[in-house]
Amino acid sequence: MLIDKILDFYWYHIRNLKRHERKLIKYQGFGDRSIIKFKHESELDWSTISKILDSIKILDGLELRNHIRTIYSENKELFDHPDTYVTHFGPIGKSGAFVVNQFLRCFPGKQRMIIANSNSELSKLPENASIIFLDDFIGTGKQGLDYIKQVSPSLNSSIKPYLFAICGTREGIELIDGYRSNFKIKTQVILSKETDHLLDPSNKILNENEKKKIVELNQIIGIVDKNKYHLGLPFAFYYSAPDNALGILWSDNTKYKNKNIEKRWYGLIPREY
């Protein structure tokens, strides 16, 4: 309809929502994605789309490595100790291994510190050694806590374990911190409910009707049923969006029905690309 085209032009060009593409292009999966097409797929009001776009944070490769360098500089004595070792947090294939690779890109001379994340390797650590687990994100904290419970029996009681993450939610960090383990946790960027959890009642960026509509969309495309870690965060690393990110942004090509018409969802920053 003509009125829709006029509104698209107004919001995209006059209100300059196209400026957000400079931010979104940092995400490797954005490619030639269209803000206008995402708007029409979601059927959200342009004002809601504008709020979501204003809120999105994409942490690019340079920012990630700068955070790694800061982690190192703030803990230089620990990293430089001959009995300190580094591995990834979580199973092989998860994003922690990617952070370890980026750590080596920043500090290629630290290769000798890197060990495989396996029960056999962890059980071989010398007495009083320190082991640093690197990860990119702490969301609800539930997965992290489960992994700490899994890996702790492999660590000698004299071992000092650390979990250094690039980003995390305040609640997830507190959940892991509240568990009685020997792990010391440090996070560079902390996301809060008031500023980053778009669907949380305490967050005032979206009004209640907007939140309700997005929750309904998440339900329609299966985010609520398939992802128990969903927090509605408008956040992604340049290589992927975490489980806790806003589902309507990263879900893509998902089959769903709208008014009995079979469709496929169009994500703005798809996880698979």
Helices and strands as residue ranges (DSSP letters): H 2-9, I 10-14, G 17-20, H 21-24, H 35-42, H 46-55, E 57-59, H 61-74, H 76-80, E 84-88, H 95-106, G 108-113, H 119-123, E 130-138, H 142-151, G 152-154, E 160-169, H 170-178, E 184-191, H 193-196, H 208-220, H 223-226, E 235-237, H 247-250, E 255-258, E 261-264
